[in-house]
Each structure stands twice: as C-alpha cells, then as structure tokens.
Amino acid sequence: MLSLVALAAVAAATQSPALNASVPWWDRITMVMDSNGAEKACTYQSSLTPSRASGCETDQAEMHGKNGQTPNGVITKLTFERRFSPGLRPEPGRVQPGDILLGRQLIHLTIDGGGAVRSCKVVDVSGEVPDYGCKEARTETFVRAGAPIGGQQQAFMTILVYGHAEQLA
C-alpha cells in the first residue's frame, strides 16, 4: 500500500468541518516531484471550496527515493483523490488523458441522519492505494441537508491514486 502521502492526504481532507453528503464532491492532493523523487510542490483542492486551493505538508523523509518509475518515463505528478457519490454505485474512477491510474478503491458507506458513518465496506480494490479505508472513513462527519433524523443514506467513496508520466531529456 502507498503510505508516502496517505497521512498528509487524510489529515488535509479531515481537517475540514463536516462533509456534504447530499451532493457529489471530490478532494485531492497533487504533488510535483523532480527526477530524484524530491517533492517540489504540493497542492490540496476540493470541489466543495474550489476557490480555496492550498499547500499541504508531506514527510520529506518518506518522499526521498520514491521515484515511481514507469516503462514510459518518470512520474512527475502524483495525485491522491477522494470522490464522494451519494446514492447508487458510481462509474469506475476515470482519469484525464495522459494520467496513469496507479490504484483505485471503492468504499460503500451508510450514513445515519446525524451524519455519522454507520457501516462501511471496501467493495473493490485494484493497484496500490493509500492507507485510507473504513477506519478513516468512520472518523468523517457528514451533513445531510433535508435528511430525516432516523433515515440512513447509502453512498460510495472512490479513492484514486494516479500519476502523470513524462520523458526526461
């Protein structure tokens, strides 16, 4: 499992107040690395607050020497993304052309009327994903606009890890 930025991703994502359980949303951490694997930049973005992109903290000791080699080049950008989908199972996580999907995990959640995660199950995993699963999802608090107090909501959280490869000159 990828753990090099998982703690930073979870910390940045869970520092926000309650998450909206009524609409689809995403948040992501993108790191830019040089050819030696040293981090050059890190950005946290969220569709819930699109105008508030910010920097993020990562562990430089873990980053040193983690130079994701691929047959076609060197990964210079590495992105950890969560996609929340209320209701039915979402389509598989897709990435933009030029990005390489390294891992995907799909988590099924049941959220109660108070916004707490009542049940959680990892239903699909492929490739390498950060250490974000049911234990971490249960620490989240959700806001359910217009939800009855006793009702439960089904939702899915897709965790994606993808990179962008470029040939070095």
Backbone as a printed PyTorch tensor [residue, N CA C, xyz], in Angstrom:
tensor([[[  0.8310,  -1.1800,   0.0000],
         [  0.0000,   0.0000,   0.0000],
         [  0.8800,   1.2500,   0.0000]],

        [[  0.4030,   2.2710,  -0.6610],
         [  1.1290,   3.5280,  -0.6730],
         [  0.8760,   4.2650,   0.6330]],

        [[  1.9300,   4.5880,   1.3480],
         [  1.7490,   5.3460,   2.5760],
         [  2.5430,   6.6330,   2.5570]],

        [[  3.2500,   6.9150,   1.4790],
         [  4.1250,   8.0740,   1.4470],
         [  3.4070,   9.3800,   1.6480]],

        [[  2.1650,   9.5040,   1.2460],
         [  1.4420,  10.7470,   1.4410],
         [  0.0760,  10.5030,   2.0590]],

        [[ -0.2200,   9.2750,   2.3600],
         [ -1.5560,   8.9470,   2.8520],
         [ -1.9120,   9.7400,   4.0980]],

        [[ -0.9790,   9.8490,   5.0290],
         [ -1.2770,  10.5950,   6.2540],
         [ -1.5190,  12.0620,   5.9610]],

        [[ -0.7440,  12.6310,   5.0400],
         [ -0.9600,  14.0270,   4.6680],
         [ -2.3070,  14.1940,   3.9820]],

        [[ -2.6760,  13.2380,   3.1310],
         [ -3.9600,  13.3110,   2.4230],
         [ -5.1140,  13.2280,   3.4030]],

        [[ -5.0470,  12.2920,   4.3110],
         [ -6.1180,  12.1330,   5.2890],
         [ -6.1810,  13.3470,   6.2000]],

        [[ -5.0320,  13.8390,   6.6470],
         [ -5.0150,  14.9950,   7.5430],
         [ -5.6060,  16.2120,   6.8570]],

        [[ -5.2100,  16.4700,   5.6180],
         [ -5.7360,  17.6320,   4.9060],
         [ -7.2250,  17.4940,   4.6560]],

        [[ -7.6480,  16.2880,   4.3120],
         [ -9.0560,  16.0720,   3.9900],
         [ -9.9430,  16.1270,   5.2270]],

        [[ -9.4480,  15.6340,   6.3520],
         [-10.3030,  15.5580,   7.5350],
         [-10.2070,  16.7910,   8.4290]],

        [[ -9.3570,  17.7510,   8.0900],
         [ -9.2870,  18.9660,   8.8830],
         [-10.4970,  19.8540,   8.6440]],

        [[-11.1950,  19.6340,   7.5260],
         [-12.3620,  20.4480,   7.2360],
         [-13.5030,  20.0260,   8.1490]],

        [[-14.4860,  20.9280,   8.3440],
         [-15.6570,  20.5320,   9.1220],
         [-16.4460,  19.4680,   8.3640]],

        [[-17.6660,  19.2500,   8.7540],
         [-18.4920,  18.1980,   8.1770],
         [-18.5230,  18.2680,   6.6540]],

        [[-18.5540,  17.0820,   6.0400],
         [-18.5840,  16.9480,   4.5880],
         [-20.0340,  16.8450,   4.1110]],

        [[-20.3140,  17.3530,   2.9390],
         [-21.6640,  17.3450,   2.3960],
         [-22.0070,  15.9570,   1.8700]],

        [[-23.0630,  15.3430,   2.4080],
         [-23.4830,  14.0070,   1.9740],
         [-24.6240,  14.0740,   0.9730]],

        [[-25.0490,  15.2760,   0.5970],
         [-26.2030,  15.4290,  -0.2850],
         [-25.8370,  15.5630,  -1.7580]],

        [[-24.5950,  15.8940,  -2.0440],
         [-24.1580,  16.1160,  -3.4220],
         [-22.8360,  15.3970,  -3.6770]],

        [[-22.5390,  15.0580,  -4.9320],
         [-21.2200,  14.5060,  -5.2480],
         [-20.1500,  15.5760,  -5.0290]],

        [[-18.9870,  15.1630,  -4.5670],
         [-17.8710,  16.0780,  -4.3960],
         [-16.5580,  15.2990,  -4.5090]],

        [[-15.4480,  16.0280,  -4.6080],
         [-14.1220,  15.4170,  -4.6440],
         [-13.1510,  16.3200,  -3.8900]],

        [[-12.0630,  15.7190,  -3.4320],
         [-10.9190,  16.4820,  -2.9510],
         [ -9.6640,  15.7300,  -3.3550]],

        [[ -8.5690,  16.4730,  -3.5170],
         [ -7.3410,  15.8330,  -3.9940],
         [ -6.0980,  16.5510,  -3.4920]],

        [[ -5.0570,  15.7600,  -3.3640],
         [ -3.7230,  16.2740,  -3.0810],
         [ -2.8610,  15.9110,  -4.2750]],

        [[ -2.1930,  16.9030,  -4.8650],
         [ -1.3070,  16.6730,  -6.0030],
         [  0.0950,  17.1210,  -5.6250]],

        [[  1.0390,  16.2130,  -5.8270],
         [  2.4430,  16.5050,  -5.5390],
         [  3.2190,  16.5350,  -6.8440]],

        [[  4.1420,  17.4800,  -6.9610],
         [  5.0400,  17.5640,  -8.1030],
         [  6.4270,  17.2170,  -7.5840]],

        [[  7.0860,  16.2520,  -8.2750],
         [  8.4010,  15.7850,  -7.8350],
         [  9.4200,  15.9470,  -8.9480]],

        [[ 10.6850,  16.1270,  -8.5620],
         [ 11.7400,  16.1760,  -9.5670],
         [ 12.1600,  14.7520,  -9.9260]],

        [[ 13.1370,  14.6120, -10.8210],
         [ 13.5370,  13.2810, -11.3010],
         [ 14.1890,  12.4250, -10.2180]],

        [[ 14.5800,  13.0300,  -9.0900],
         [ 15.1560,  12.2710,  -7.9780],
         [ 14.1120,  11.8780,  -6.9420]],

        [[ 12.8590,  12.2320,  -7.1770],
         [ 11.7960,  11.8900,  -6.2430],
         [ 11.5930,  12.8990,  -5.1340]],

        [[ 12.3100,  14.0230,  -5.2050],
         [ 12.1470,  15.0580,  -4.1850],
         [ 10.9260,  15.9100,  -4.5030]],

        [[ 10.1330,  16.1840,  -3.4850],
         [  8.9250,  16.9770,  -3.6740],
         [  9.2790,  18.4270,  -3.9670]],

        [[  8.6410,  18.9850,  -4.9920],
         [  8.8480,  20.3840,  -5.3660],
         [  7.6390,  21.2460,  -5.0230]],

        [[  6.4490,  20.6430,  -5.0180],
         [  5.2240,  21.3820,  -4.6960],
         [  4.1430,  20.4030,  -4.2860]],

        [[  3.1950,  20.8920,  -3.5000],
         [  2.0760,  20.0700,  -3.0640],
         [  0.8560,  20.9880,  -2.9480]],

        [[ -0.2740,  20.5450,  -3.5220],
         [ -1.4830,  21.3530,  -3.5210],
         [ -2.6710,  20.5180,  -3.0780]],

        [[ -3.5240,  21.0890,  -2.2140],
         [ -4.7770,  20.4700,  -1.8110],
         [ -5.9120,  21.2610,  -2.4520]],

        [[ -6.8600,  20.5530,  -3.1160],
         [ -8.0130,  21.1790,  -3.7500],
         [ -9.2710,  20.4150,  -3.3640]],

        [[-10.4000,  21.1180,  -3.3800],
         [-11.6860,  20.4860,  -3.0850],
         [-12.7720,  21.1290,  -3.9320]],

        [[-13.6940,  20.3120,  -4.4360],
         [-14.8200,  20.8670,  -5.1890],
         [-15.8020,  21.5720,  -4.2610]],

        [[-15.7400,  21.2940,  -2.9700],
         [-16.6290,  21.9460,  -2.0080],
         [-16.2250,  23.3900,  -1.7570]],

        [[-14.9430,  23.6890,  -1.8880],
         [-14.4340,  25.0570,  -1.7410],
         [-13.4280,  25.3070,  -2.8630]],

        [[-13.8980,  25.4290,  -4.1270],
         [-12.9850,  25.4850,  -5.2720],
         [-12.0430,  26.6790,  -5.2800]],

        [[-12.3930,  27.7650,  -4.6460],
         [-11.5250,  28.9440,  -4.6670],
         [-10.4820,  28.9200,  -3.5660]],

        [[-10.4300,  27.8330,  -2.7670],
         [ -9.5290,  27.8010,  -1.6180],
         [ -8.4750,  26.7160,  -1.7380]],

        [[ -7.8200,  26.5680,  -2.8930],
         [ -6.7240,  25.6170,  -3.0180],
         [ -5.6050,  26.0660,  -2.0850]],

        [[ -4.9200,  25.0980,  -1.4760],
         [ -3.8630,  25.4520,  -0.5370],
         [ -2.7070,  24.4760,  -0.6470]],

        [[ -1.5910,  24.8370,  -0.0410],
         [ -0.4500,  23.9440,   0.0250],
         [ -0.7150,  22.8600,   1.0440]],

        [[  0.1300,  21.8500,   1.0720],
         [ -0.0510,  20.7640,   2.0360],
         [  1.3140,  20.3330,   2.5480]],

        [[  1.2980,  19.7040,   3.6910],
         [  2.5180,  19.2310,   4.3220],
         [  2.7250,  17.7590,   3.9950]],

        [[  3.9500,  17.3700,   3.6750],
         [  4.2770,  15.9600,   3.4620],
         [  5.5590,  15.6390,   4.2060]],

        [[  5.8200,  14.3810,   4.3840],
         [  7.0020,  13.9020,   5.0860],
         [  8.1440,  13.7230,   4.0820]],

        [[  9.1160,  14.6390,   4.1020],
         [ 10.2260,  14.5960,   3.1480],
         [ 11.0370,  13.3070,   3.2610]],

        [[ 11.1730,  12.7520,   4.4580],
         [ 11.9400,  11.5080,   4.6180],
         [ 11.2850,  10.3670,   3.8590]],

        [[  9.9520,  10.3090,   3.8640],
         [  9.2600,   9.2610,   3.1250],
         [  9.3690,   9.4780,   1.6330]],

        [[  9.4250,  10.7420,   1.1910],
         [  9.4750,  11.0530,  -0.2310],
         [ 10.8360,  10.7370,  -0.8340]],

        [[ 11.8980,  10.8220,  -0.0570],
         [ 13.2310,  10.6450,  -0.5990],
         [ 13.3800,   9.2600,  -1.2270]],

        [[ 13.7350,   9.2360,  -2.4960],
         [ 13.9690,   7.9820,  -3.1840],
         [ 12.7240,   7.3030,  -3.7150]],

        [[ 11.5360,   7.8440,  -3.5240],
         [ 10.3050,   7.2420,  -4.0470],
         [ 10.0650,   7.8150,  -5.4400]],

        [[ 10.7520,   7.2940,  -6.4330],
         [ 10.7550,   7.8690,  -7.7700],
         [  9.9470,   7.0220,  -8.7300]],

        [[  8.6720,   6.7950,  -8.5400],
         [  7.8100,   5.9610,  -9.3440],
         [  8.1860,   5.7980, -10.7970]],

        [[  9.0100,   4.8440, -11.1220],
         [  9.4180,   4.5900, -12.4940],
         [  8.3240,   3.8640, -13.2540]],

        [[  8.1280,   4.2420, -14.5070],
         [  7.2240,   3.5280, -15.3870],
         [  7.9790,   3.2270, -16.6690]],

        [[  7.4930,   2.2750, -17.4830],
         [  8.1820,   1.9700, -18.7300],
         [  8.2610,   3.1610, -19.6690]],

        [[  7.3310,   4.1060, -19.5580],
         [  7.2790,   5.2350, -20.4860],
         [  7.9080,   6.5120, -19.9540]],

        [[  8.4710,   6.5190, -18.7590],
         [  9.0450,   7.7470, -18.2380],
         [  9.1030,   7.7390, -16.7380]],

        [[  9.1080,   8.9310, -16.1540],
         [  9.1700,   9.1050, -14.7130],
         [  7.9210,   9.8640, -14.2830]],

        [[  7.2500,   9.3910, -13.2570],
         [  6.0710,  10.0980, -12.7750],
         [  6.5270,  11.3770, -12.0900]],

        [[  6.0750,  12.5080, -12.6140],
         [  6.4610,  13.7860, -12.0430],
         [  5.3350,  14.4250, -11.2390]],

        [[  4.1100,  13.9440, -11.4450],
         [  2.9860,  14.3850, -10.6280],
         [  2.3260,  13.1420, -10.0600]],

        [[  1.9800,  13.2040,  -8.7880],
         [  1.2900,  12.1090,  -8.1190],
         [  0.0810,  12.7040,  -7.4120]],

        [[ -1.1120,  12.1490,  -7.6910],
         [ -2.3540,  12.6950,  -7.1430],
         [ -3.0970,  11.6340,  -6.3550]],

        [[ -3.5640,  12.0200,  -5.1750],
         [ -4.4160,  11.2020,  -4.3220],
         [ -5.7680,  11.9010,  -4.2950]],

        [[ -6.8300,  11.2130,  -4.7260],
         [ -8.1350,  11.8540,  -4.8480],
         [ -9.2290,  11.0060,  -4.2090]],

        [[-10.1530,  11.6880,  -3.5080],
         [-11.3670,  11.0430,  -2.9930],
         [-12.5390,  11.6130,  -3.7760]],

        [[-13.4460,  10.7170,  -4.2120],
         [-14.6630,  11.1470,  -4.8900],
         [-15.8450,  10.5750,  -4.1180]],

        [[-16.7300,  11.4480,  -3.6590],
         [-17.8940,  11.0300,  -2.8970],
         [-19.1100,  11.0210,  -3.8120]],

        [[-19.8740,   9.9280,  -3.7870],
         [-21.0590,   9.7740,  -4.6270],
         [-22.2300,   9.3100,  -3.7680]],

        [[-23.1990,  10.2000,  -3.4960],
         [-24.3740,   9.7490,  -2.7500],
         [-25.2430,   8.8570,  -3.6380]],

        [[-25.8720,   7.8630,  -3.0300],
         [-26.8110,   7.0330,  -3.7850],
         [-26.1850,   5.8100,  -4.4200]],

        [[-26.4350,   5.6430,  -5.7150],
         [-26.0460,   4.4370,  -6.4340],
         [-24.5400,   4.3510,  -6.6630]],

        [[-24.0840,   3.1360,  -6.9420],
         [-22.6680,   2.8750,  -7.2120],
         [-22.1950,   3.7240,  -8.3890]],

        [[-21.0860,   4.4350,  -8.2280],
         [-20.5910,   5.3000,  -9.3030],
         [-19.8910,   4.4960, -10.3930]],

        [[-19.6650,   5.1410, -11.5240],
         [-18.8490,   4.5350, -12.5700],
         [-17.4180,   4.4200, -12.0390]],

        [[-16.6270,   3.4900, -12.6070],
         [-15.2400,   3.3700, -12.1480],
         [-14.5140,   4.7100, -12.2840]],

        [[-13.6210,   4.9700, -11.3700],
         [-12.8660,   6.2140, -11.4120],
         [-12.0700,   6.3350, -12.6890]],

        [[-12.2800,   7.4070, -13.3960],
         [-11.5420,   7.6700, -14.6320],
         [-10.5950,   8.8280, -14.3730]],

        [[ -9.5040,   8.8450, -15.1280],
         [ -8.5310,   9.9260, -15.0150],
         [ -8.3980,  10.6100, -16.3640]],

        [[ -7.8040,  11.7740, -16.3610],
         [ -7.6340,  12.5650, -17.5750],
         [ -6.6320,  11.8960, -18.5250]],

        [[ -6.7700,  12.1330, -19.8440],
         [ -5.7760,  11.6090, -20.7870],
         [ -4.3750,  12.0650, -20.3890]],

        [[ -3.4270,  11.1620, -20.4610],
         [ -2.0460,  11.4570, -20.0630],
         [ -1.7260,  11.0460, -18.6440]],

        [[ -2.7560,  10.8580, -17.8070],
         [ -2.5470,  10.3920, -16.4390],
         [ -2.5630,   8.8650, -16.4310]],

        [[ -1.8500,   8.2830, -15.4900],
         [ -1.7640,   6.8330, -15.3490],
         [ -2.4110,   6.4480, -14.0300]],

        [[ -3.4560,   5.6080, -14.0990],
         [ -4.1230,   5.1400, -12.8900],
         [ -3.2320,   4.1120, -12.2020]],

        [[ -2.8520,   4.4010, -10.9640],
         [ -1.9840,   3.5070, -10.1950],
         [ -2.7730,   2.6460,  -9.2160]],

        [[ -3.9130,   3.1530,  -8.7670],
         [ -4.7230,   2.3970,  -7.8270],
         [ -6.0950,   2.9980,  -7.6660]],

        [[ -7.0510,   2.1180,  -7.3010],
         [ -8.4230,   2.5620,  -7.0940],
         [ -9.0410,   1.6940,  -6.0150]],

        [[ -9.8030,   2.3350,  -5.1420],
         [-10.5180,   1.6190,  -4.0900],
         [-11.9300,   2.1930,  -4.0000]],

        [[-12.9180,   1.3140,  -3.9020],
         [-14.3100,   1.7420,  -3.7910],
         [-14.8310,   1.3030,  -2.4290]],

        [[-15.3780,   2.2690,  -1.6710],
         [-15.8780,   2.0160,  -0.3260],
         [-17.3740,   2.3280,  -0.2990]],

        [[-18.1850,   1.3850,   0.2010],
         [-19.6220,   1.5920,   0.3660],
         [-19.8680,   2.0840,   1.7920]],

        [[-20.6240,   3.1750,   1.9280],
         [-20.9100,   3.7820,   3.2230],
         [-22.4070,   3.8410,   3.4710]],

        [[-22.8010,   3.6960,   4.7130],
         [-24.1560,   4.0090,   5.1530],
         [-24.0140,   5.1170,   6.1840]],

        [[-24.6700,   6.2510,   5.9130],
         [-24.5640,   7.4360,   6.7650],
         [-25.9070,   7.6500,   7.4470]],

        [[-25.9040,   7.7950,   8.7840],
         [-27.1660,   7.9700,   9.5010],
         [-27.6390,   9.4210,   9.4430]],

        [[-28.8200,   9.6860,   9.9750],
         [-29.4180,  11.0180,   9.9500],
         [-28.6060,  12.0740,  10.6640]],

        [[-27.7450,  11.6490,  11.5920],
         [-26.8850,  12.5840,  12.3070],
         [-25.5680,  12.8550,  11.6030]],

        [[-25.3120,  12.1820,  10.4700],
         [-24.0880,  12.4180,   9.7080],
         [-22.9440,  11.4800,  10.0330]],

        [[-23.1750,  10.4860,  10.8850],
         [-22.1130,   9.5310,  11.2390],
         [-22.1310,   8.3370,  10.2770]],

        [[-20.9490,   7.8020,  10.0060],
         [-20.8410,   6.5980,   9.1830],
         [-21.2170,   5.4070,  10.0610]],

        [[-22.3150,   4.7260,   9.7150],
         [-22.8150,   3.5870,  10.4980],
         [-22.2900,   2.2600,   9.9880]],

        [[-22.0880,   2.1480,   8.6830],
         [-21.4810,   0.9270,   8.1520],
         [-20.5460,   1.3130,   7.0240]],

        [[-19.5530,   0.4770,   6.8340],
         [-18.5270,   0.7560,   5.8420],
         [-17.9630,  -0.5700,   5.3590]],

        [[-17.7960,  -0.6860,   4.0480],
         [-17.2110,  -1.8980,   3.4850],
         [-16.4450,  -1.5570,   2.2210]],

        [[-15.1920,  -2.0100,   2.1460],
         [-14.4110,  -1.8630,   0.9220],
         [-14.9370,  -2.9100,  -0.0430]],

        [[-15.4650,  -2.4790,  -1.2060],
         [-16.0810,  -3.4070,  -2.1460],
         [-15.2290,  -3.6890,  -3.3740]],

        [[-14.1700,  -2.9060,  -3.5990],
         [-13.3040,  -3.1400,  -4.7490],
         [-11.9730,  -2.4400,  -4.5240]],

        [[-10.8880,  -3.1250,  -4.8540],
         [ -9.5430,  -2.5510,  -4.7710],
         [ -8.7530,  -3.0290,  -5.9670]],

        [[ -8.0330,  -2.1180,  -6.6100],
         [ -7.1090,  -2.5020,  -7.6690],
         [ -5.8840,  -1.6080,  -7.5940]],

        [[ -4.7260,  -2.1790,  -7.8560],
         [ -3.4820,  -1.4150,  -7.8050],
         [ -3.1090,  -1.0450,  -6.3880]],

        [[ -2.3110,   0.0120,  -6.2670],
         [ -1.8530,   0.4820,  -4.9620],
         [ -2.6480,   1.7100,  -4.5470]],

        [[ -3.1620,   1.6840,  -3.3420],
         [ -3.9280,   2.8120,  -2.8140],
         [ -3.3600,   3.2060,  -1.4560]],

        [[ -3.5710,   4.4710,  -1.0410],
         [ -3.0850,   4.8850,   0.2760],
         [ -3.8550,   4.1870,   1.3850]],

        [[ -3.3450,   4.2880,   2.5740],
         [ -3.9950,   3.6850,   3.7360],
         [ -5.1940,   4.5270,   4.1550]],

        [[ -6.2260,   4.5430,   3.3300],
         [ -7.4920,   5.2050,   3.6500],
         [ -8.5730,   4.1740,   3.4040]],

        [[ -9.2330,   3.7580,   4.4710],
         [-10.2630,   2.7400,   4.3620],
         [-11.3840,   3.0380,   5.3310]],

        [[-12.0220,   1.9940,   5.7990],
         [-13.1800,   2.1640,   6.6890],
         [-12.8060,   2.8290,   8.0130]],

        [[-11.6450,   2.5120,   8.5510],
         [-11.2400,   3.1280,   9.8200],
         [-11.2010,   4.6530,   9.6750]],

        [[-10.6260,   5.1330,   8.5870],
         [-10.5290,   6.5730,   8.3660],
         [-11.8920,   7.1630,   7.9910]],

        [[-12.6650,   6.4530,   7.1620],
         [-13.9820,   6.9510,   6.7530],
         [-14.9000,   7.1310,   7.9570]],

        [[-14.7710,   6.2510,   8.9470],
         [-15.6300,   6.3570,  10.1360],
         [-15.3250,   7.5890,  10.9830]],

        [[-14.1720,   8.2130,  10.7750],
         [-13.8490,   9.4320,  11.5170],
         [-14.4690,  10.6690,  10.8780]],

        [[-14.9990,  10.5420,   9.6670],
         [-15.6070,  11.6700,   8.9610],
         [-16.9870,  11.9770,   9.5380]],

        [[-17.3810,  13.2390,   9.4490],
         [-18.7250,  13.6640,   9.8170],
         [-19.3540,  14.2870,   8.5850]],

        [[-20.5720,  13.9020,   8.2920],
         [-21.2800,  14.3750,   7.1110],
         [-22.4880,  15.2130,   7.5040]],

        [[-22.8510,  16.1580,   6.6550],
         [-24.0560,  16.9530,   6.7960],
         [-25.0250,  16.4590,   5.7380]],

        [[-26.2270,  16.1260,   6.1700],
         [-27.2510,  15.6360,   5.2460],
         [-28.3840,  16.6480,   5.2040]],

        [[-28.3560,  17.5320,   4.2370],
         [-29.3820,  18.5740,   4.1070],
         [-30.7430,  17.9460,   3.8470]],

        [[-31.7230,  18.2930,   4.6760],
         [-33.0920,  17.8290,   4.4920],
         [-33.3140,  16.3650,   4.8070]],

        [[-32.3550,  15.6950,   5.4380],
         [-32.4910,  14.2670,   5.7430],
         [-33.2760,  14.0760,   7.0320]],

        [[-34.1550,  13.0940,   7.0710],
         [-34.8410,  12.8040,   8.3290],
         [-33.8430,  12.2770,   9.3640]],

        [[-34.0640,  12.5810,  10.6070],
         [-33.1350,  12.2010,  11.6720],
         [-32.8960,  10.7030,  11.7160]],

        [[-33.9160,   9.8880,  11.5600],
         [-33.7450,   8.4410,  11.6760],
         [-33.3260,   7.7480,  10.3990]],

        [[-33.3990,   8.4220,   9.2530],
         [-33.1100,   7.7840,   7.9680],
         [-31.6280,   7.5590,   7.7350]],

        [[-31.3320,   6.5660,   6.9020],
         [-29.9540,   6.2980,   6.5250],
         [-29.7750,   6.5290,   5.0360]],

        [[-28.5610,   6.8870,   4.6490],
         [-28.2370,   7.1670,   3.2560],
         [-27.1050,   6.2610,   2.8180]],

        [[-27.2420,   5.7090,   1.6250],
         [-26.1710,   4.9130,   1.0320],
         [-25.2930,   5.8520,   0.2110]],

        [[-23.9820,   5.6120,   0.2270],
         [-23.0570,   6.4360,  -0.5430],
         [-21.8070,   5.6160,  -0.8530]],

        [[-21.0080,   6.1260,  -1.7700],
         [-19.7440,   5.4840,  -2.1310],
         [-18.6290,   6.5120,  -2.0980]],

        [[-17.4640,   6.0730,  -1.6430],
         [-16.2610,   6.8860,  -1.6600],
         [-15.2570,   6.1490,  -2.5540]],

        [[-14.8280,   6.8100,  -3.6330],
         [-13.8230,   6.2430,  -4.5190],
         [-12.4960,   6.9100,  -4.2010]],

        [[-11.4890,   6.1040,  -3.9190],
         [-10.1460,   6.6140,  -3.6430],
         [ -9.2940,   6.2900,  -4.8680]],

        [[ -8.6840,   7.3190,  -5.4700],
         [ -7.8530,   7.1290,  -6.6590],
         [ -6.4370,   7.5970,  -6.3890]],

        [[ -5.4820,   6.8850,  -6.9700],
         [ -4.0880,   7.3280,  -6.9930],
         [ -3.6730,   7.2980,  -8.4530]],

        [[ -3.2140,   8.4440,  -8.9620],
         [ -2.7810,   8.4730, -10.3500],
         [ -1.5950,   9.4130, -10.5100]],

        [[ -0.8390,   9.1650, -11.5670],
         [  0.3560,   9.9510, -11.8310],
         [  0.3710,  10.4270, -13.2640]],

        [[  1.2890,  11.3140, -13.5310],
         [  1.4830,  11.8400, -14.8860],
         [  2.9440,  11.5730, -15.2430]],

        [[  3.1440,  10.8060, -16.3010],
         [  4.4990,  10.4270, -16.7110],
         [  5.0010,  11.3510, -17.8260]],

        [[  6.2770,  11.7060, -17.7180],
         [  6.9170,  12.5000, -18.7580],
         [  8.3030,  11.9200, -19.0090]],

        [[  8.7090,  11.9430, -20.2710],
         [ 10.0690,  11.5060, -20.6160],
         [ 11.0630,  12.5640, -20.1450]],

        [[ 12.1580,  12.0920, -19.5830],
         [ 13.2290,  13.0130, -19.2120],
         [ 14.1530,  13.1850, -20.3980]],

        [[ 14.6270,  14.4000, -20.5910],
         [ 15.5010,  14.6900, -21.7310],
         [ 16.8690,  14.0930, -21.5460]]])
